[in-house]
């Protein structure tokens, strides 16, 4: 049987502190989940990362936070981020991204290209995988690097 990526004491703390019915990361094998399911959890994880980053900027006005958040939580921005990150991904991460990108979904792209929507789904699947496998540092590293690359490319586009 494969050993869990999360130390036993961390699992015990999570089990004690999480509300009843919430499953701690590491209790579900992300390799057994399809791309759409990984993207489902990854969508929430990505949004939390964006919201945390927005709070860290110092602005606490809800309307301003929402406007900045929606600029990053959309298929085009997520597609741009994953394209910028592709050279940074491991083989396993690329495989997870492709599983999400190629997943058949019942929802359609709204105001976005199908290509951007599929890439965004792949990025969300990657974040879902990293979250469920307990790879928080890697998840934060990729997110921070992706945000920096997006900021750099947008400042270059303005010149």
C-alpha positions in Angstrom: 0.0 0.0 0.0 1.3 3.5 -0.9 2.3 5.8 1.9 0.3 9.0 2.3 2.1 12.3 1.5 0.7 13.9 4.6 2.4 13.0 8.0 0.1 11.2 10.5 0.3 14.0 13.1 -0.9 16.5 10.5 -3.8 14.2 9.6 -4.8 14.0 13.2 -4.7 17.7 13.7 -6.8 18.2 10.5 -9.3 15.6 11.6 -9.6 17.3 15.0 -10.0 20.9 13.7 -12.1 20.4 10.6 -15.9 20.6 10.9 -17.7 17.3 10.7 -18.2 16.1 7.1 -15.1 18.0 5.8 -12.5 15.6 4.4 -8.9 16.5 5.1 -6.5 16.5 2.2 -4.7 13.2 1.8 -7.8 11.1 2.5 -8.6 11.0 -1.2 -6.1 9.7 -3.7 -6.0 12.4 -6.5 -4.7 9.9 -9.0 -8.1 8.1 -8.8 -10.1 11.2 -9.7 -10.9 12.3 -13.2 -9.7 15.6 -14.6 -13.1 17.3 -14.1 -13.3 16.3 -10.5 -9.8 17.6 -9.8 -10.7 20.8 -11.6 -13.8 21.1 -9.4 -11.8 21.2 -6.2 -9.0 23.1 -7.9 -11.4 25.9 -8.9 -12.1 26.6 -5.2 -8.4 26.3 -4.2 -7.4 28.7 -6.9 -10.0 31.2 -5.9 -8.9 31.1 -2.3 -5.3 31.7 -3.3 -6.4 34.7 -5.4 -8.5 36.1 -2.6 -5.7 35.7 -0.1 -3.4 37.5 -2.4 -5.9 40.3 -2.8 -6.2 40.7 0.9 -2.4 40.9 1.2 -2.3 43.9 -1.1 -3.8 46.0 1.7 -7.1 46.9 0.0 -10.1 45.8 2.0 -12.9 47.4 0.1 -15.2 44.6 -1.0 -16.0 46.1 -4.5 -12.3 46.7 -5.2 -11.4 43.2 -4.0 -14.1 41.7 -6.2 -12.9 43.6 -9.3 -9.3 42.5 -8.9 -10.3 39.0 -8.1 -12.4 38.6 -11.2 -9.4 39.7 -13.4 -7.5 36.7 -12.2 -10.3 34.1 -11.8 -11.3 33.8 -15.4 -10.4 31.4 -18.2 -8.2 33.9 -20.1 -6.1 34.8 -17.1 -5.8 31.2 -16.0 -4.9 30.1 -19.5 -2.2 32.8 -19.7 -0.9 31.6 -16.3 -0.6 28.0 -17.2 1.0 28.8 -20.6 3.6 30.8 -18.7 4.2 28.0 -16.2 4.5 25.1 -18.6 8.3 25.0 -18.5 8.2 24.9 -14.7 5.9 21.9 -14.4 7.1 18.3 -13.7 6.1 15.4 -15.9 3.5 14.4 -13.4 2.1 17.9 -13.2 1.9 18.2 -17.0 0.0 14.9 -17.0 -2.5 16.2 -14.4 -2.9 19.4 -16.4 -3.6 17.4 -19.6 -6.1 15.2 -17.8 -8.0 18.3 -16.7 -7.6 20.1 -20.1 -8.9 17.0 -21.9 -11.7 16.3 -19.5 -15.2 16.3 -21.0 -17.3 18.8 -19.2 -21.0 19.6 -19.4 -20.4 23.3 -19.1 -19.4 25.6 -22.0 -17.0 28.5 -22.1 -18.8 31.8 -21.4 -17.3 34.8 -23.1 -14.0 32.9 -23.5 -12.5 30.8 -26.2 -12.8 27.0 -25.9 -9.0 26.8 -25.9 -8.7 29.2 -23.0 -11.5 27.4 -21.1 -9.8 24.0 -21.5 -6.4 25.3 -20.4 -8.1 27.0 -17.4 -9.7 23.7 -16.5 -6.3 22.0 -16.8 -4.8 24.6 -14.4 -7.6 24.1 -11.9 -7.1 20.3 -12.1 -3.4 20.9 -11.3 -4.3 23.0 -8.3 -6.8 20.4 -7.2 -4.2 17.7 -7.5 -1.6 19.6 -5.5 -4.1 20.5 -2.8 -5.4 16.9 -2.4 -1.9 15.4 -2.4 -0.9 17.9 0.3 1.7 19.7 -1.8 0.9 23.1 -0.4 4.4 24.6 -0.8 4.5 23.6 -4.5 0.9 24.9 -5.0 1.9 28.3 -3.5 5.2 28.3 -5.4 3.4 27.8 -8.8 0.7 30.3 -7.9 3.2 33.0 -6.9 5.4 32.4 -9.9 2.4 32.4 -12.2 1.1 35.7 -10.8 4.6 37.2 -11.2 4.8 36.1 -14.8 1.3 37.5 -15.6 2.3 40.8 -13.9 5.5 40.9 -15.9 3.8 40.2 -19.2 1.1 42.7 -18.6 3.6 45.5 -17.8 5.6 44.5 -21.0 2.3 44.8 -23.0 1.8 48.3 -21.6 5.2 49.5 -22.9 
